[in-house]
């Protein structure tokens, strides 16, 4: 023992970083291995998790779900009014779709309530803001998650019957997904703004712009989205918070479709000017494409693959392929990021929006290695962006060879989040996101990084085990 302590100390430390720091301070050399007890140190849940690891029923179910996901071929097939495409938004229906898991009006965050009131005014169901809020509070307008209608929406996520929606079809399986139009930056409905200026823009988007873009979409020579998204990754996008390349590639396709369309030149000019001035324009199409791909993997009994991650500014919710339509929720985490001048974390709403469908699909935060420039928007360094992508490989079923990352030697994006791996490793899915002010109408106040809460995955694992009916 005396000889041992006389030698230079070289230690492998497993777990708490504090022990490693003390050894380093005393002059020792330490290799620190990050570790925490699985399932949040819940012994019963840890045992349940252990019975699911290697379970042949789950392995086979995950193979089926993951293969369906990989086979998905999203195609932009139309732009129509939501009431024409989405069940429950047809004539006479007073229903508004919102982002995230289910939530009642009194419990909603400020931006989501403000956006719903704005949508009620847009639909003409109320004459002023006060009346719109009272209508929503009364229950006369049904409020339901986008995800329960094969749809997604960024931030507040609002889709009402008269709003145009992109229609993306997975041609490999025939399932469709929908998303609203991107309004651009500034005071917009998705951040809870509902002023006359906001409503006027929405009416133009739902009128002349819609009519022009519908012609363009229906005339696209190449409506396939997977190759476009793959190319955008090689051009510096990650297809969540950076869509500059994808928007530019789409702009070219739309322009070519409109050249000989017969649409009035002034209407074409205004529509294309709006697209050209909005680097986030493709985001909503990216979200619909991702939704169509993850929905292809849904509904496989016994699968632990995550098919939905969504936030409503209060709670974070996930769904698993093998647990049907059941939501697993926990309080949404705050966002750690860069704030615009004059704002701090105290001004921010909690994590908000359906745009985490991009991460569910292996893009966004999972593909940050492809987009070193994104760190100027969300914080960190290019090395951090690459490290984030590498870390997500530890919680996914595999990689997507259709979406490759140049900084990782053109390896595929981490894809197919396995709830078992999340609960076992303690590594949480990373999400890069915009930050909304907690009050309606103020708008975006920053951007940053957040994670899904662990409690969602623990609850999902328990439900999956219950559904399988006992031990391995």
C-alpha positions in Angstrom: 0.0 0.0 0.0 2.8 2.4 0.8 4.4 1.7 -2.6 1.0 2.4 -4.3 0.6 5.8 -2.7 4.2 6.7 -3.5 3.5 6.4 -7.2 1.8 8.9 -9.5 -1.9 8.4 -9.1 -3.9 7.5 -12.2 -7.6 7.1 -11.6 -10.7 6.2 -13.6 -13.6 8.0 -12.0 -17.1 6.8 -12.7 -20.0 9.1 -11.9 -19.8 12.3 -10.0 -17.4 14.8 -11.5 -16.7 16.2 -8.1 -14.6 13.3 -7.1 -12.5 13.7 -10.2 -12.0 17.4 -9.5 -10.7 16.7 -6.0 -8.2 14.1 -7.4 -7.0 16.5 -10.1 -6.6 19.3 -7.4 -4.3 16.9 -5.5 -2.1 16.3 -8.5 -3.6 13.1 -9.8 -4.5 12.1 -13.4 -8.1 11.3 -13.9 -10.2 9.9 -16.7 -13.8 10.7 -15.9 -16.6 8.5 -17.2 -20.0 10.1 -17.1 -22.5 7.6 -15.6 -25.7 7.7 -13.6 -28.0 4.9 -12.4 -30.5 4.0 -15.2 -34.1 5.0 -14.9 -33.3 7.9 -12.6 -32.2 5.5 -9.9 -35.7 4.1 -9.5 -35.0 0.5 -8.6 -38.4 -0.9 -9.7 -38.3 0.9 -13.0 -34.6 -0.1 -13.5 -35.6 -3.7 -13.2 -38.5 -3.2 -15.7 -36.0 -1.6 -18.1 -33.6 -4.5 -17.6 -36.3 -6.9 -18.7 -36.9 -4.9 -21.9 -33.3 -4.9 -23.0 -32.8 -7.6 -25.6 -36.4 -8.6 -25.5 -36.9 -10.3 -28.9 -40.4 -8.9 -29.2 -39.1 -5.4 -28.9 -36.1 -6.0 -31.2 -38.4 -7.3 -33.9 -40.9 -4.5 -33.5 -38.2 -1.9 -33.7 -36.8 -3.5 -36.8 -40.2 -3.2 -38.5 -40.8 0.4 -37.3 -37.3 1.5 -38.2 -37.5 -0.1 -41.7 -40.8 1.7 -42.3 -39.2 5.0 -41.3 -36.2 4.5 -43.5 -38.4 3.5 -46.5 -40.6 6.7 -46.2 -40.4 9.0 -49.3 -42.0 12.4 -48.5 -43.3 14.3 -51.5 -44.9 17.8 -51.5 -48.2 17.0 -53.2 -50.4 20.1 -52.6 -51.2 23.3 -50.8 -54.9 23.4 -49.6 -57.0 25.0 -46.9 -56.9 23.0 -43.7 -60.6 22.4 -43.7 -60.3 20.6 -47.1 -57.7 18.1 -45.9 -57.7 17.7 -42.1 -60.5 15.7 -40.4 -62.4 17.8 -37.9 -61.7 21.1 -39.5 -64.5 20.9 -42.2 -67.5 23.1 -42.8 -69.3 24.1 -39.6 -66.5 22.8 -37.3 -65.1 25.3 -34.7 -61.9 23.6 -33.9 -58.3 24.9 -33.7 -55.2 22.8 -33.6 -52.2 23.7 -31.4 -48.7 22.5 -30.8 -47.6 20.0 -28.2 -49.6 17.5 -26.1 -53.2 18.1 -25.0 -53.8 21.1 -22.8 -56.8 23.1 -21.6 -57.2 26.8 -22.3 -56.7 28.0 -18.7 -53.4 26.1 -18.5 -51.9 27.3 -21.7 -48.9 29.6 -22.0 -49.3 33.2 -23.1 -48.1 32.8 -26.7 -50.4 29.9 -27.4 -53.4 31.7 -25.9 -52.6 34.8 -27.9 -52.3 32.8 -31.1 -55.6 31.0 -30.6 -57.4 34.3 -30.0 -55.8 35.6 -33.2 -57.0 32.5 -35.1 -60.5 33.0 -33.9 -60.4 36.6 -35.2 -58.9 35.4 -38.5 -61.8 32.9 -38.9 -64.4 35.6 -38.1 -65.8 33.8 -35.1 -65.4 36.9 -32.9 -65.3 40.6 -33.6 -62.6 41.6 -31.1 -59.8 40.2 -29.0 -61.8 40.2 -25.8 -64.7 38.3 -27.4 -62.2 35.8 -29.0 -60.7 35.0 -25.6 -64.1 34.6 -24.0 -65.1 32.2 -26.8 -62.0 30.1 -26.3 -62.5 30.1 -22.5 -66.2 29.0 -23.0 -65.2 25.8 -24.7 -67.2 26.7 -27.8 -64.1 26.2 -29.9 -62.5 22.8 -29.6 -58.7 23.0 -28.9 -56.7 19.8 -29.9 -53.1 18.9 -30.6 -51.9 19.1 -34.2 -50.3 15.7 -33.8 -53.7 14.1 -33.2 -54.7 15.2 -36.8 -51.5 14.1 -38.7 -50.4 17.7 -38.5 -47.6 19.8 -37.0 -47.1 23.5 -36.4 -44.1 25.6 -35.1 -44.1 27.4 -31.8 -47.8 27.9 -30.9 -48.6 25.6 -33.8 -52.0 27.1 -34.7 -53.9 25.6 -37.6 -57.5 26.8 -38.1 -59.9 25.7 -40.9 -59.3 28.6 -43.4 -55.5 28.5 -43.1 -53.5 27.0 -46.0 -51.5 23.8 -45.2 -48.8 22.0 -47.0 -49.7 18.5 -47.9 -46.8 16.0 -47.8 -47.4 12.4 -48.7 -45.1 9.5 -47.9 -45.5 7.7 -51.2 -44.0 4.5 -49.8 -47.0 4.0 -47.5 -49.6 6.5 -48.5 -49.8 8.4 -45.2 -50.1 12.2 -45.3 -48.9 15.0 -43.0 -49.8 18.7 -42.9 -48.2 21.9 -41.7 -49.2 25.6 -41.9 -47.4 28.4 -43.8 -44.3 30.1 -42.3 -45.2 33.8 -41.7 -41.6 35.0 -41.5 -40.0 36.8 -38.5 -41.1 39.6 -36.2 -44.6 39.8 -34.7 -46.3 36.7 -36.1 -49.1 34.4 -35.0 -46.9 31.5 -34.0 -45.4 33.7 -31.2 -48.8 34.8 -30.0 -49.1 38.1 -31.9 -52.6 38.9 -33.0 -52.6 42.6 -34.0 -54.3 43.9 -37.2 -50.9 43.8 -38.9 -50.6 40.1 -38.1 -54.1 39.3 -39.3 -53.7 41.3 -42.5 -50.6 39.2 -43.3 -52.4 36.0 -42.6 -55.3 37.1 -44.9 -52.8 37.8 -47.7 -51.1 34.4 -47.1 -54.5 32.8 -47.2 -55.6 34.7 -50.3 -53.4 35.8 -53.2 -50.2 34.1 -51.9 -52.1 30.8 -51.3 -53.6 30.9 -54.8 -50.2 31.5 -56.4 -48.4 28.9 -54.4 -51.0 26.3 -55.0 -50.4 26.7 -58.7 -46.7 26.4 -58.1 -46.9 23.3 -55.9 -49.2 21.5 -58.3 -46.8 22.4 -61.2 -43.6 21.2 -59.5 -41.4 19.2 -61.8 -39.7 17.6 -58.9 -41.9 17.4 -55.7 -39.6 14.8 -53.9 -38.4 16.3 -50.6 -35.9 13.7 -49.3 -33.2 14.6 -51.9 -33.7 18.3 -51.4 -33.3 17.9 -47.6 -30.2 15.8 -48.1 -28.7 18.4 -50.3 -29.5 21.2 -47.8 -27.6 19.3 -45.1 -24.5 19.4 -47.3 -25.0 23.1 -47.7 -25.0 24.0 -44.0 -28.6 23.5 -42.9 -29.8 21.2 -40.1 -33.5 21.7 -41.2 -34.9 23.0 -37.9 -33.4 26.4 -37.0 -31.4 26.8 -40.2 -33.3 26.4 -43.5 -31.5 28.9 -45.7 -30.2 26.4 -48.2 -33.4 24.4 -48.3 -35.5 27.5 -48.7 -33.3 28.6 -51.6 -33.5 25.2 -53.3 -37.3 25.2 -53.0 -37.4 28.8 -54.3 -35.8 27.6 -57.6 -38.4 24.8 -58.0 -41.3 27.2 -57.3 -39.9 29.8 -59.7 -39.6 27.3 -62.5 -43.1 26.1 -61.8 -44.5 29.6 -62.0 -42.7 30.8 -65.2 -45.3 29.5 -67.6 -48.2 29.1 -65.2 -50.4 32.0 -66.5 -50.6 33.5 -63.0 -50.5 37.3 -63.1 -46.9 38.6 -63.0 -47.5 40.9 -60.1 -48.9 38.1 -58.0 -45.9 35.9 -58.9 -43.5 38.7 -58.0 -45.0 39.4 -54.6 -45.2 35.7 -53.7 -41.6 34.9 -54.7 -40.4 38.1 -53.0 -42.0 36.8 -49.8 -40.3 33.4 -50.1 -37.0 34.9 -51.0 -37.1 37.2 -48.0 -37.8 34.3 -45.5 -34.9 32.0 -44.8 -37.2 29.9 -42.5 -39.8 29.4 -45.3 -38.9 25.7 -45.7 -39.1 24.9 -42.0 -42.9 24.1 -42.1 -42.4 21.8 -45.1 -39.5 20.2 -43.4 -41.7 19.6 -40.4 -44.5 18.0 -42.5 -41.9 15.8 -44.2 -40.5 14.7 -40.9 -44.0 14.0 -39.6 -44.8 11.8 -42.6 -41.6 9.8 -42.0 -42.1 9.2 -38.3 -45.8 8.5 -38.7 -44.7 5.7 -41.1 -43.1 4.0 -38.0 -46.1 4.4 -35.7 -48.4 1.7 -34.6 -46.0 -1.2 -34.3 -47.0 -3.2 -31.2 -44.0 -3.6 -28.8 -41.8 -1.0 -30.5 -39.8 1.4 -28.2 -39.1 3.8 -31.0 -40.1 7.4 -30.4 -42.4 8.8 -33.1 -43.5 12.1 -31.6 -41.8 14.8 -29.5 -43.8 18.0 -29.0 -44.1 20.9 -26.6 -46.9 23.3 -25.7 -44.9 25.9 -23.6 -46.0 24.1 -20.4 -45.5 20.4 -21.0 -43.3 18.2 -23.1 -44.9 15.1 -24.6 -43.7 12.0 -26.5 -45.3 9.0 -28.1 -43.9 5.6 -28.8 -44.6 3.5 -31.8 -45.7 0.6 -29.6 -48.0 2.4 -27.2 -50.6 3.8 -29.7 -51.9 7.3 -29.2 -50.9 7.5 -25.6 -49.0 10.7 -24.6 -46.3 10.7 -21.9 -45.8 14.1 -20.5 -43.6 16.1 -18.1 -43.0 19.8 -17.5 -41.1 21.3 -20.4 -37.5 22.3 -19.8 -36.3 25.9 -20.1 -34.1 26.7 -23.1 -30.4 27.5 -22.5 -29.4 29.9 -25.2 -28.6 33.4 -26.6 -31.1 36.1 -25.8 -31.8 39.2 -27.8 -30.6 42.5 -26.1 -32.9 43.4 -23.2 -34.2 39.9 -22.6 -33.2 37.1 -20.1 -34.4 33.7 -19.2 -36.9 35.3 -16.8 -38.8 36.6 -19.9 -39.0 33.3 -21.7 -41.8 30.8 -22.1 -40.8 27.2 -21.6 -40.0 25.0 -24.5 -42.7 25.4 -27.2 -43.7 24.0 -30.6 -44.1 20.9 -32.7 -40.8 21.6 -34.5 -39.1 19.0 -32.4 -40.5 16.5 -35.0 -37.3 17.4 -36.9 -35.2 16.0 -34.0 -37.6 13.0 -33.7 -36.7 12.4 -37.4 -32.9 12.7 -36.8 -32.5 16.3 -38.0 -32.3 19.6 -36.1 -30.2 19.1 -33.0 -29.3 15.6 -34.1 -27.8 17.0 -37.3 -26.0 20.0 -35.9 -22.7 18.6 -37.1 -23.8 19.6 -40.6 -24.5 23.2 -39.6 -21.6 24.8 -37.7 -23.1 28.2 -38.4 -26.1 27.4 -36.3 -24.0 28.0 -33.1 -24.1 31.7 -33.9 -27.9 31.5 -33.4 -28.2 29.0 -30.5 -24.8 29.3 -28.7 -21.8 27.1 -28.3 -19.0 26.2 -30.8 -18.8 24.2 -34.0 -17.1 21.5 -31.9 -20.2 21.4 -29.6 -22.5 21.0 -32.6 -20.5 18.0 -33.8 -20.4 16.5 -30.3 -24.2 16.8 -30.0 -24.6 14.8 -33.2 -22.2 12.1 -32.0 -23.8 11.9 -28.6 -27.3 11.2 -30.1 -25.8 8.1 -31.7 -25.9 6.5 -28.2 -29.7 6.7 -28.0 -30.9 5.8 -31.5 -31.6 2.6 -33.3 -29.3 3.5 -36.2 -28.5 6.1 -38.7 -30.3 7.4 -41.8 -28.2 6.8 -44.9 -30.4 9.3 -46.8 -29.3 12.2 -44.6 -25.5 12.3 -44.2 -23.3 14.6 -42.3 -20.0 15.8 -44.0 -18.2 16.5 -40.7 -18.9 12.9 -39.6 -17.3 11.5 -42.7 -20.7 11.5 -44.4 -22.1 9.2 -41.8 -25.9 9.2 -41.6 -27.8 11.3 -39.1 -28.6 9.6 -35.7 -32.2 8.4 -36.1 -34.9 6.3 -34.4 -34.8 7.4 -30.8 -35.1 4.3 -28.6 -36.8 5.1 -25.3 -35.0 2.2 -23.6 -31.6 3.7 -24.5 -32.6 7.1 -23.2 -33.7 5.7 -19.9 -30.7 3.4 -19.6 -28.0 5.9 -20.5 -29.5 9.1 -19.1 -28.6 10.8 -22.4 -31.6 13.1 -23.4 -32.6 14.0 -26.9 -31.2 17.4 -27.7 -33.3 20.0 -29.4 -32.3 23.4 -30.8 -35.1 25.9 -30.8 -36.3 29.4 -30.9 -37.3 31.1 -27.6 -40.7 32.8 -27.3 -41.5 35.5 -24.8 -43.8 34.2 -22.1 -46.4 36.9 -22.9 -48.4 36.8 -26.1 -47.4 39.0 -29.0 -43.9 40.0 -27.9 -42.4 37.4 -30.3 -39.1 35.6 -30.4 -36.5 36.8 -27.8 -33.7 34.3 -28.5 -32.7 30.8 -29.5 -30.9 28.0 -27.8 -30.6 24.4 -26.8 -32.8 22.3 -24.6 -33.6 18.6 -24.0 -36.6 16.4 -23.5 -37.4 15.7 -19.8 -36.4 12.2 -18.6 -39.8 11.6 -16.9 -41.4 11.2 -20.3 -39.2 8.3 -21.2 -39.5 6.6 -17.8 -43.3 6.7 -18.0 -43.2 5.4 -21.6 -41.0 2.5 -20.7 -43.3 1.5 -17.8 -46.3 1.6 -20.2 -44.5 -0.4 -22.9 -43.6 -3.1 -20.4 -47.2 -3.2 -19.1 -48.5 -3.7 -22.6 -46.1 -6.5 -23.3 -47.4 -8.3 -20.3 -44.5 -9.1 -18.0 -40.9 -10.0 -18.0 -38.6 -11.0 -20.8 
